[in-house]
């Protein structure tokens, strides 16, 4: 048997047991999986499956983004779109800029290294965020804003990262070429997602077999991502587009019963992907050497948190006199629920070997993600209760 298949089977068994124990102890299962991964790394028979950019981008992100996107409804998104786009674009760029400045002036990193780190760590991560809110059984506007922002700002960060790497590689870059690249990446990504969704809708209308329809959605999720990445567009934005279309237009060709089967399938796939990714993050965290990077890691954590605050509270003032006003207690939740995770690690691990301060960037990124998932993830429920948010049981 392929050892990779054996490894995945063992990790899924561990994930299922950890999820059961975590629910009994009322601990977020994502955090339980992280600690289980750390423990696994110290065992002599630790599973041999390494977290890489290729694994994150080709195996984990497409199903996780697609599953979250098909749950978003047009009516809610249309209403909250100004807020979501403000945080997902202006918020990410502001956070990246402030983090860059902080890492440059406090740690004396070069502008290039600081900019790369600021860009890859700026976006909140849908993997961590959505898992956390599912654990807490939160409903309503707060959950929608945080989850939608995490989906859209992933696309912003992924696109910005491509441009930053072009700058770092000393390619000929100016305002015109950046704007042109941004336009083509966004348009190309949306087209990839829309075409994939359109093909699935066309084919799904010719069958009432839920297994075939599930297969079509699987092709759409992974196909849109991989095709977009092949043409150097954003796979994240392509899959997000595909999921949004199928989640909102799919009922025209997919019956209610079959739609339920499709959603249950993707809920399971998201559980599997979440389980594996948190275990692998835990294993990688345990093997990361922080001995010579403790101070940079602490500074990175502090700068990232302050940059997140600076991108939430001031931007919320834009809507203070409108029907989209965000209360101060909801701003507190938006700020503290801004977890980092798989996307940041995938981008960091995929950095070319010749990038200045590469090892330091990767190590500090892992430290920020560890703090984010463990500390913020463990304390988000008390924060939400303190802010008057209703939690499920």
Secondary structure, DSSP 8 states (H G I E B T S, - for coil): --HHHHHHHHHHHHHHHHHHHHHHHT--HHHHHHHHHHHHHTSTT-------HHHIIIIIHHHHHHHHHTT--HHHHHHHHHHHHIIIIIIHHHHHHHHHHHHHHHH---HHHHHHHHHHHHS--HHHHHHHHHHHTB-SHHHHHHHHHHHHHHHHHHHHHHHHHHHHTT----HHHHHHHHHHHHHHHHHHHHHHHHHHHHHHTT---HHHHHHHHHHHHHHHHHHHHHTTS-HHHHHHHHHHHHHHHGGGTS-HHHHHHHHHHHHHHHHHHHHHHHHHHHHHHHHS--TT-HHHHHHHHHHHHHHHHHHHHHHHGGGTTSTT---HHHHHHHHHT----HHHHHHHHTS-TTSTTHHHHHHHHHHHHHHIIIIIHHHHHHHHHHTT--B--
